[in-house]
Amino acid sequence: MLRKSNSRTLLAMSHDLVATILAWGMAYILRFNFELPQEYLAELKHTVIWVVILQLTVFWRFGLYRGIWRYASLHDLRRIVLAVLLAAACVPFTFWMFRTSVVVPRSVLVLDPILLVMLMGGSRLFYRYWKETRGRSKFKLAAEPVLVLGAGDAAVSLSKDLSKNPAWQLVGFLDDDANKKNFILNGIKVMGDLESLDYWVKHYSIEKVIIAMPSSSHQQRQRAIKICQAAGVQALTVPSFDDLMSGKVGVSQLRAIELDDLLGRDPVSLDKTGLQELLAGKVAMVTGAGGSIGSELCRQIAIFDPATLVLFEQSEFALYTLEQEIRQTFPGLNFVCIIGDVRDAARVAEVLHIYSPSVVFHAAAYKHVPMMEQNNTWQAIRNNVLGTWTVAHAAQRQGVAKFVLISTDKAVNPTNVMGASKRLAELVCQALQPSGGTRFVMVRFGNVLGSTGSVIPKFRAQIAAGGPITVTHPEITRYFMSIPEAAQLVLQAGLMGQGGEIFVLDMGEPVKIVDLAKELIRLSGMGEEDIKIEFSGLRPGEKLYEELLADDEQTLPTPHPKLRIAQANQADAAWLTRLLEWTAATSKPDVEVREDLTGWVPEYQPYSEGKAGK
């Protein structure tokens, strides 16, 4: 039954054997007030062998020897209590069943399990305490002192992990809840509120602070970050609440404060039941799957366990990278990787026919404004307009239930070809809406933090190179949100859309790009005297201020607080026919493209040298 090589199991069983004998003997001694009569001493000796065999058998069957003492927990203690109670019940039953003449005092039968739980459970918990604290006083002398902001469940869990880490010495918690002040959590005191950080930083010579407030609002976390900056300490943080709840990461996986934390927003509330109905067990397709938004859409869709996820992407490398990630992150997901161009009607129709998706998310687009403004204007039109029509028309013919177009705030009063092309893509979908069963939904939003081609990766690279950081204009502002938030709201809009709507995401307040640059410099641990900021001037097609709604558009509220519906001008089938005739050309010069766009998009105001877009 027991392998001799398992020394840990043998030691545990030997300990419990001794504990069983001691508990049975001490129960008799306590019963008779330490004056055990001879006849009962003989009875003790006669019964103890039965008790030991019986109780160890029960303990073995309960799996008490499959655990490791240094990780003993309340779960282990609960198993010990249950095993001891069962064994205690079996003892008198066994004596009765075998018709023995032994009469065990009832008080012994009550005292024995109490003493046995104390001996077995106490030994295990003491061993764990000893293992966790052994030598701590030695290696903690060289550990770095650290404070934790927050005194909730995440902070307490973090403190347990920090107590095992020789690199850190947790000196206290700070929390704005006055009721928690002076409380002791896992042996560590709650010393005050967040505003007292500066005092404790100086008192303990602290250089690093950990923000453990994953379930707090982003305003509370931002305030904590600002307090850390004012105190001159480096702030670390625990993973987000969503990541902790999903089990992807643990609370001890600390990371540096990122720009997302400073610009962060409250978590998106999703209609998970509705999304489950939209995606679970269904086939979903994402075009431009290898891009920033496309890949995040794939991750978010995968959570809802679709029958098949079709990844449609032109770039082989981007698709390969995404394939490797999804294969590792979602091992049970059924997905297919499709190389293809959204302008290739035959390829698009073939893929839609084979997989018959019920929903298509069209994220494929050329998005880089200056690059599309010069030398590539016609390619922007062909990809963003003709590509959208090709996929949308094929989806309609295949009977796809919903088609969700990823649009942009640059489609509003566009001053560049990219923005004008995305406005045309919106109009294409609206023109198709009346002629079939497919419901077309468009979603507009601004910039996403860290997306391919955005300013954030560029600024980080410039900081790593020692500067300077180049900003086009001191007044240029943009709307920002995180990639996961944008993807979640796209899914929510796709669920809510009934056909023909343009959903506008709540982007919050616009942010000056120069302020982003300054924050990134600070987050890198340097100052503006170390990394200079230079202004290079607006690039072709670039606006100082982005808008989410055109001047003649209005919005309607939706049940979701972060989504509104834009009431925009629409196009009809005749207009669409003329547009397709225009896009049929193989090439057009940049000047002609910009001139033609003024006719197709009346609000389009082409960029010109010396004229800054507003």
DAFEN-V368989 format. One record per residue. N is the residue number from 1. PSI is psi in whole degrees, 0 to 359 (999 if undefined). D_CENTER is the distance of its C-alpha to the mean C-alpha in Angstrom with 2 decimals. Layout:
# DAFEN-V368989
N:PSI:D_CENTER + N:PSI:D_CENTER
This chain:
# DAFEN-V368989
1:327:45.70 + 2:126:44.46 + 3:134:44.26 + 4:335:46.28 + 5:344:43.86 + 6:81:41.15 + 7:328:42.28 + 8:318:39.29 + 9:319:40.12 + 10:318:43.79 + 11:318:43.22 + 12:318:41.09 + 13:322:43.76 + 14:319:46.52 + 15:314:44.90 + 16:330:44.61 + 17:312:48.21 + 18:319:49.44 + 19:322:47.33 + 20:315:48.82 + 21:315:52.35 + 22:316:51.82 + 23:317:50.34 + 24:317:53.22 + 25:316:55.81 + 26:328:54.41 + 27:318:54.31 + 28:315:58.07 + 29:316:58.81 + 30:323:57.02 + 31:322:58.70 + 32:23:62.13 + 33:42:61.42 + 34:15:61.67 + 35:79:65.17 + 36:119:64.63 + 37:154:67.85 + 38:318:69.09 + 39:327:68.84 + 40:333:65.13 + 41:318:64.54 + 42:321:66.02 + 43:320:63.83 + 44:313:60.71 + 45:326:61.69 + 46:326:62.41 + 47:338:59.11 + 48:325:56.62 + 49:321:56.61 + 50:317:55.78 + 51:316:52.99 + 52:311:51.42 + 53:315:51.50 + 54:312:50.17 + 55:320:47.31 + 56:326:46.12 + 57:315:46.16 + 58:317:43.94 + 59:320:41.55 + 60:316:41.34 + 61:332:40.70 + 62:357:37.87 + 63:29:36.12 + 64:348:36.48 + 65:15:37.09 + 66:352:33.95 + 67:173:31.84 + 68:126:31.86 + 69:325:33.34 + 70:346:31.26 + 71:21:28.19 + 72:138:30.19 + 73:182:28.30 + 74:329:29.12 + 75:318:28.54 + 76:320:31.29 + 77:322:33.51 + 78:319:33.23 + 79:322:34.33 + 80:315:37.23 + 81:314:38.36 + 82:317:38.39 + 83:317:40.22 + 84:319:42.75 + 85:318:43.47 + 86:316:44.08 + 87:321:46.30 + 88:325:48.14 + 89:328:48.91 + 90:332:50.13 + 91:301:52.61 + 92:327:55.19 + 93:321:54.70 + 94:316:55.60 + 95:321:58.64 + 96:320:59.79 + 97:321:59.21 + 98:7:61.30 + 99:40:63.99 + 100:157:64.17 + 101:2:66.54 + 102:136:63.96 + 103:102:63.18 + 104:129:60.03 + 105:139:59.89 + 106:326:57.23 + 107:329:55.98 + 108:319:55.30 + 109:335:53.17 + 110:317:51.12 + 111:324:50.96 + 112:307:50.06 + 113:327:46.52 + 114:312:45.74 + 115:322:46.94 + 116:319:45.26 + 117:318:41.78 + 118:317:42.37 + 119:313:43.51 + 120:312:40.90 + 121:318:37.86 + 122:318:39.05 + 123:316:39.68 + 124:315:36.24 + 125:323:34.45 + 126:321:36.90 + 127:318:36.29 + 128:315:32.54 + 129:317:33.24 + 130:317:35.75 + 131:323:33.50 + 132:332:30.69 + 133:351:33.16 + 134:121:35.68 + 135:2:36.25 + 136:320:33.54 + 137:334:36.20 + 138:305:37.13 + 139:339:33.92 + 140:344:32.45 + 141:329:35.40 + 142:5:33.90 + 143:156:30.29 + 144:127:28.63 + 145:143:28.51 + 146:146:25.22 + 147:150:24.38 + 148:126:21.31 + 149:121:20.60 + 150:144:19.81 + 151:38:21.51 + 152:198:19.32 + 153:319:18.03 + 154:320:15.30 + 155:319:18.16 + 156:316:20.57 + 157:319:18.42 + 158:321:17.91 + 159:326:21.67 + 160:320:22.50 + 161:321:20.73 + 162:329:22.33 + 163:338:25.69 + 164:353:25.67 + 165:119:24.83 + 166:346:28.09 + 167:342:26.60 + 168:144:25.63 + 169:101:27.84 + 170:119:26.12 + 171:343:28.83 + 172:168:27.40 + 173:153:24.92 + 174:133:25.11 + 175:142:24.16 + 176:352:25.53 + 177:107:26.39 + 178:334:30.12 + 179:341:30.48 + 180:350:28.50 + 181:135:30.74 + 182:1:32.69 + 183:152:30.77 + 184:118:30.32 + 185:116:26.93 + 186:37:27.08 + 187:3:30.17 + 188:140:28.73 + 189:143:29.97 + 190:109:28.27 + 191:342:30.49 + 192:195:29.92 + 193:176:27.78 + 194:328:25.57 + 195:341:28.61 + 196:5:30.47 + 197:316:28.15 + 198:320:30.79 + 199:312:33.44 + 200:330:31.56 + 201:316:30.44 + 202:323:34.15 + 203:320:35.30 + 204:6:33.25 + 205:52:33.03 + 206:138:29.23 + 207:340:27.44 + 208:141:23.79 + 209:140:21.84 + 210:124:18.49 + 211:111:16.61 + 212:69:15.22 + 213:56:14.44 + 214:333:10.80 + 215:0:12.24 + 216:163:14.72 + 217:160:15.12 + 218:333:14.42 + 219:320:18.23 + 220:320:18.47 + 221:321:16.01 + 222:318:17.89 + 223:318:21.10 + 224:319:20.19 + 225:316:19.50 + 226:321:22.82 + 227:320:24.63 + 228:318:23.56 + 229:318:24.78 + 230:328:27.99 + 231:353:28.56 + 232:30:28.24 + 233:156:25.70 + 234:130:22.69 + 235:129:19.47 + 236:163:16.66 + 237:158:13.53 + 238:164:11.35 + 239:165:7.57 + 240:161:5.90 + 241:319:7.21 + 242:318:4.76 + 243:321:3.61 + 244:317:7.36 + 245:327:8.51 + 246:345:7.47 + 247:5:9.35 + 248:327:7.69 + 249:166:8.63 + 250:163:11.35 + 251:336:12.27 + 252:356:14.81 + 253:80:12.74 + 254:153:13.69 + 255:162:13.26 + 256:156:15.41 + 257:131:14.90 + 258:170:13.96 + 259:327:15.34 + 260:325:12.14 + 261:323:12.65 + 262:326:16.25 + 263:7:15.83 + 264:160:12.71 + 265:167:13.21 + 266:149:12.80 + 267:147:10.05 + 268:133:11.49 + 269:117:13.67 + 270:145:14.05 + 271:83:17.20 + 272:328:15.75 + 273:315:19.33 + 274:318:20.51 + 275:328:17.84 + 276:318:18.69 + 277:325:22.27 + 278:323:21.61 + 279:324:19.69 + 280:127:20.16 + 281:7:23.15 + 282:168:23.77 + 283:125:23.97 + 284:144:21.67 + 285:137:22.43 + 286:120:20.64 + 287:152:23.01 + 288:36:22.00 + 289:337:19.27 + 290:354:19.17 + 291:181:18.53 + 292:308:15.56 + 293:317:15.18 + 294:316:16.69 + 295:323:14.42 + 296:325:11.21 + 297:318:13.32 + 298:318:14.10 + 299:316:10.62 + 300:320:10.18 + 301:321:13.80 + 302:331:13.62 + 303:329:11.63 + 304:12:14.85 + 305:63:17.14 + 306:158:19.57 + 307:317:22.99 + 308:139:22.71 + 309:119:20.43 + 310:117:22.75 + 311:109:21.51 + 312:120:24.25 + 313:143:24.47 + 314:325:27.43 + 315:120:26.26 + 316:315:26.82 + 317:316:24.82 + 318:320:21.70 + 319:320:21.99 + 320:316:22.64 + 321:315:19.60 + 322:320:17.33 + 323:314:19.43 + 324:320:18.96 + 325:312:15.17 + 326:323:15.11 + 327:325:17.98 + 328:319:16.22 + 329:324:12.74 + 330:72:14.46 + 331:336:17.94 + 332:1:19.30 + 333:135:18.58 + 334:112:21.81 + 335:157:21.52 + 336:144:24.15 + 337:121:24.28 + 338:120:26.88 + 339:129:28.43 + 340:160:30.05 + 341:132:30.94 + 342:344:30.34 + 343:351:33.92 + 344:95:35.36 + 345:320:36.44 + 346:316:37.75 + 347:316:34.58 + 348:314:32.37 + 349:321:34.83 + 350:313:35.02 + 351:316:31.28 + 352:324:31.12 + 353:319:34.23 + 354:316:33.05 + 355:343:29.62 + 356:62:30.33 + 357:151:26.83 + 358:341:26.56 + 359:138:24.09 + 360:128:23.83 + 361:114:21.29 + 362:96:23.34 + 363:353:21.34 + 364:126:24.05 + 365:156:25.82 + 366:125:27.37 + 367:347:25.71 + 368:111:27.14 + 369:302:29.62 + 370:324:32.25 + 371:323:32.32 + 372:346:32.93 + 373:333:35.49 + 374:131:38.01 + 375:345:39.28 + 376:20:36.55 + 377:317:37.10 + 378:328:38.43 + 379:325:35.62 + 380:317:33.15 + 381:313:35.25 + 382:316:35.62 + 383:311:31.95 + 384:329:30.42 + 385:300:33.28 + 386:322:35.10 + 387:319:31.95 + 388:315:30.48 + 389:318:33.83 + 390:311:34.10 + 391:317:30.81 + 392:316:31.26 + 393:318:34.91 + 394:322:34.23 + 395:320:31.53 + 396:317:34.11 + 397:328:36.80 + 398:349:34.65 + 399:27:33.84 + 400:134:30.07 + 401:316:29.07 + 402:142:26.60 + 403:119:26.15 + 404:118:23.40 + 405:128:24.23 + 406:111:21.79 + 407:198:24.04 + 408:155:23.99 + 409:341:25.36 + 410:352:27.89 + 411:351:29.62 + 412:123:30.95 + 413:56:34.37 + 414:143:33.62 + 415:7:35.42 + 416:162:34.27 + 417:321:34.64 + 418:312:30.94 + 419:319:30.49 + 420:322:33.72 + 421:324:32.73 + 422:328:29.52 + 423:320:31.70 + 424:322:34.04 + 425:320:31.26 + 426:315:30.51 + 427:325:34.26 + 428:313:34.54 + 429:320:32.10 + 430:326:33.91 + 431:329:37.23 + 432:337:36.22 + 433:314:35.01 + 434:347:38.50 + 435:13:39.67 + 436:178:37.55 + 437:343:35.31 + 438:134:32.03 + 439:120:30.07 + 440:128:28.89 + 441:132:26.02 + 442:142:25.21 + 443:121:22.22 + 444:135:22.79 + 445:170:20.45 + 446:212:20.79 + 447:150:19.29 + 448:140:15.68 + 449:127:14.71 + 450:7:15.16 + 451:160:16.46 + 452:127:19.38 + 453:358:22.51 + 454:172:21.06 + 455:335:22.60 + 456:307:19.75 + 457:325:20.13 + 458:315:23.84 + 459:318:23.99 + 460:318:22.20 + 461:321:24.76 + 462:322:27.55 + 463:317:26.63 + 464:329:26.53 + 465:1:29.95 + 466:7:31.32 + 467:180:31.36 + 468:165:32.47 + 469:132:29.63 + 470:123:31.05 + 471:138:30.32 + 472:323:32.38 + 473:142:33.50 + 474:341:33.20 + 475:0:32.60 + 476:132:30.16 + 477:155:27.16 + 478:156:24.12 + 479:141:21.41 + 480:146:17.85 + 481:165:14.37 + 482:157:11.05 + 483:314:10.83 + 484:319:7.88 + 485:316:9.94 + 486:315:13.05 + 487:321:12.28 + 488:319:11.43 + 489:329:14.64 + 490:316:16.53 + 491:316:15.97 + 492:318:17.08 + 493:319:20.03 + 494:324:20.95 + 495:317:21.21 + 496:332:23.28 + 497:135:25.52 + 498:353:29.05 + 499:121:30.34 + 500:353:31.33 + 501:150:28.93 + 502:109:27.25 + 503:137:24.10 + 504:124:23.32 + 505:144:19.89 + 506:107:20.00 + 507:0:19.34 + 508:211:20.35 + 509:142:22.90 + 510:151:23.95 + 511:136:23.57 + 512:133:26.34 + 513:324:25.54 + 514:327:27.79 + 515:324:25.76 + 516:316:22.61 + 517:317:24.86 + 518:319:26.05 + 519:319:22.65 + 520:324:21.68 + 521:315:25.03 + 522:319:24.47 + 523:336:21.05 + 524:355:22.87 + 525:12:25.31 + 526:174:28.18 + 527:172:30.18 + 528:343:31.62 + 529:339:34.85 + 530:317:33.19 + 531:114:31.39 + 532:154:33.43 + 533:126:32.35 + 534:147:34.64 + 535:123:35.04 + 536:352:35.91 + 537:150:36.64 + 538:140:35.08 + 539:164:34.73 + 540:129:36.29 + 541:1:34.73 + 542:138:32.45 + 543:151:32.41 + 544:319:32.20 + 545:132:30.31 + 546:153:28.13 + 547:155:28.61 + 548:345:26.74 + 549:141:30.01 + 550:164:33.46 + 551:323:36.42 + 552:14:37.84 + 553:151:34.63 + 554:164:33.54 + 555:155:30.50 + 556:143:30.26 + 557:160:27.72 + 558:170:25.58 + 559:342:24.29 + 560:129:20.81 + 561:340:20.85 + 562:10:18.90 + 563:133:21.09 + 564:162:24.81 + 565:125:27.33 + 566:133:29.56 + 567:91:33.19 + 568:165:34.12 + 569:146:37.25 + 570:169:37.37 + 571:163:39.32 + 572:183:41.50 + 573:323:42.58 + 574:317:45.51 + 575:317:43.35 + 576:321:40.99 + 577:316:44.03 + 578:320:45.19 + 579:318:41.78 + 580:326:41.64 + 581:322:45.13 + 582:320:44.04 + 583:355:41.02 + 584:342:43.28 + 585:145:44.71 + 586:331:43.70 + 587:155:43.63 + 588:145:44.42 + 589:155:44.90 + 590:315:42.41 + 591:316:44.97 + 592:322:45.81 + 593:313:42.18 + 594:321:41.64 + 595:315:44.95 + 596:324:44.20 + 597:331:40.79 + 598:334:42.57 + 599:325:44.28 + 600:325:41.26 + 601:94:38.97 + 602:327:41.34 + 603:357:38.87 + 604:127:38.23 + 605:99:39.77 + 606:144:39.98 + 607:141:39.29 + 608:151:42.49 + 609:136:43.30 + 610:359:43.83 + 611:112:42.09 + 612:131:38.66 + 613:142:36.49 + 614:999:35.61
